[in-house]
Amino acid sequence: MLLNALIVVVTVVMMELVSILAHRYVMHGFGWGWHRSHHEPRTGWFEKNDLYALVFAAIAIALIHAGTRGHHPLEWIGAGMTAYGFLYFVAHDGLVHRRWPFRHTPRSGYLKRLVQAHRMHHAVAGRDGAVSFGFLYAPPVATLKRQLQALRRDAATSRPDAPASPADANRAPRFPP
């Protein structure tokens, strides 16, 4: 039982790493067609980006099913993915984007940093030049500010007609949307 619990915890940690990579290279890459909806004003309860949750849920369900059919420890990996999905739902959809009636506003500590980091991710219009691709891990805000400034400098030198800051460009949607 202790080993199974460890597998769940390790899977949750690994899912954050997978999510960072998927967010940066899939969602802000070839999968931008689905993810774009998350960076635009939402109309209604759902956005096209929610299809990613369905994909990950289907994988978790398949792993749990395979594990309960004798392919251990896949059921515990699927359980870890499900636990990560729940944490994502609470932190990202609830706390950060307020997609459901979650009214806590963190005033200090890690949760405040998590909200600030995600706001900085949305400070860039479009899919390029964003920072902070984690969903449950938030780098220090000062680090993200330096990264954003460096990305803006690089964009300005590579494209002289590029806006100097998000205030000069067509900004990302009001936060939370």
C-alpha positions in Angstrom: 0.0 0.0 0.0 2.9 2.4 0.8 4.4 1.6 -2.6 1.1 2.4 -4.3 0.8 5.7 -2.5 4.4 6.6 -3.5 3.6 5.8 -7.1 0.6 8.2 -6.9 2.7 11.0 -5.4 5.6 10.5 -7.8 3.0 10.6 -10.7 1.6 13.9 -9.5 5.1 15.4 -9.5 5.9 13.9 -12.9 2.6 15.2 -14.3 3.6 18.8 -13.4 6.8 18.2 -15.5 4.8 16.7 -18.3 2.3 19.5 -18.1 5.0 22.2 -18.3 6.4 20.6 -21.4 3.0 20.0 -23.0 1.9 23.5 -22.2 5.1 25.0 -23.7 5.6 22.9 -26.7 2.1 21.4 -27.6 -0.4 24.0 -26.3 1.8 27.0 -27.4 3.0 25.0 -30.4 1.1 22.8 -32.8 -1.8 22.5 -30.4 -2.4 26.3 -30.3 -5.7 25.8 -32.1 -7.3 24.4 -29.0 -5.3 26.4 -26.4 -5.9 29.8 -28.1 -9.4 29.8 -26.5 -7.8 29.9 -23.1 -6.0 33.2 -24.0 -9.1 34.8 -25.3 -12.3 36.0 -23.6 -14.5 33.1 -22.8 -18.1 33.0 -23.8 -20.0 30.3 -21.8 -18.8 27.7 -19.4 -16.4 25.8 -21.7 -13.6 26.7 -24.0 -11.9 24.6 -26.7 -8.9 24.3 -24.4 -10.9 22.0 -22.1 -10.4 19.3 -24.7 -6.9 18.8 -23.3 -8.5 17.8 -19.9 -10.6 15.2 -21.8 -7.5 13.8 -23.4 -5.6 13.5 -20.1 -8.7 12.1 -18.4 -9.1 9.4 -21.1 -5.4 8.4 -20.7 -5.9 8.2 -16.9 -9.0 6.1 -17.3 -7.3 3.8 -19.7 -4.4 3.4 -17.3 -6.7 2.7 -14.4 -8.6 0.1 -16.5 -5.4 -1.6 -17.6 -4.1 -1.7 -14.1 -7.2 -3.3 -12.7 -6.9 -5.9 -15.4 -3.5 -7.1 -14.2 -1.1 -4.5 -15.6 0.1 -3.2 -12.3 1.0 -0.5 -11.3 -0.8 1.4 -14.1 -3.9 1.9 -12.0 -1.8 3.9 -9.5 -0.3 6.0 -12.2 -3.8 6.7 -13.5 -4.8 7.6 -10.0 -1.9 10.0 -9.8 -2.9 11.6 -13.1 -6.5 11.9 -11.7 -5.2 13.5 -8.5 -3.1 15.9 -10.6 -6.2 16.8 -12.6 -8.1 17.5 -9.4 -5.3 19.8 -8.1 -5.2 21.5 -11.5 -9.0 22.0 -11.5 -8.9 23.6 -8.0 -5.8 25.7 -8.5 -6.0 26.7 -12.1 -9.7 26.7 -13.0 -10.9 27.7 -9.5 -8.3 29.9 -7.8 -6.6 31.5 -10.8 -9.3 31.8 -13.4 -12.4 31.6 -11.1 -14.3 29.4 -13.5 -16.4 28.2 -10.7 -17.5 30.0 -7.4 -14.2 29.9 -5.7 -13.8 33.2 -3.9 -10.5 32.9 -2.0 -8.0 35.6 -3.0 -4.6 34.7 -1.6 -2.8 37.7 0.0 0.6 36.1 0.5 2.6 32.9 0.2 2.7 30.3 -2.5 -0.9 30.6 -3.7 -0.4 34.3 -4.3 2.7 33.6 -6.3 0.9 30.9 -8.3 -1.8 33.4 -9.3 0.8 36.1 -10.1 2.8 33.7 -12.2 -0.2 32.7 -14.2 -1.2 36.3 -14.7 2.3 36.9 -16.1 1.8 34.0 -18.5 -1.3 35.7 -19.8 0.4 39.1 -20.0 1.5 38.3 -23.5 -0.9 38.4 -26.4 -0.6 35.3 -28.6 1.3 32.1 -28.2 4.9 33.5 -28.4 6.9 35.2 -25.6 5.0 33.7 -22.7 6.6 32.7 -19.4 5.6 30.3 -16.5 4.2 27.3 -18.2 3.6 25.3 -15.0 0.1 24.8 -13.5 1.1 24.0 -9.9 4.7 25.2 -9.9 5.3 28.9 -10.0 8.8 30.3 -10.3 9.6 33.4 -8.2 7.8 36.5 -9.6 11.1 38.5 -9.9 12.5 35.7 -12.1 9.4 35.8 -14.4 9.6 39.6 -14.7 13.3 39.3 -15.8 12.3 36.6 -18.3 9.5 38.7 -19.7 11.7 41.7 -20.1 14.4 39.7 -21.8 11.8 38.2 -24.2 10.5 41.6 -25.0 14.0 42.9 -25.7 14.7 40.0 -27.9 11.4 40.4 -29.8 12.1 44.2 -30.2 15.6 43.5 -31.7 14.4 40.8 -34.0 11.3 42.7 -35.1 11.8 46.4 -34.9 8.0 47.0 -35.5 7.1 44.8 -32.4 5.4 46.5 -29.5 7.7 47.3 -26.6 5.3 46.0 -24.0 1.9 44.3 -23.7 0.4 47.7 -22.9 1.3 48.7 -26.4 0.0 45.6 -28.0 -3.4 43.9 -28.2 -3.3 42.6 -24.6 -4.4 39.3 -23.4 -8.0 39.2 -21.9 -8.9 40.8 -18.6 -7.8 38.5 -15.8 -9.5 36.4 -14.7 -11.6 36.1 -17.9 
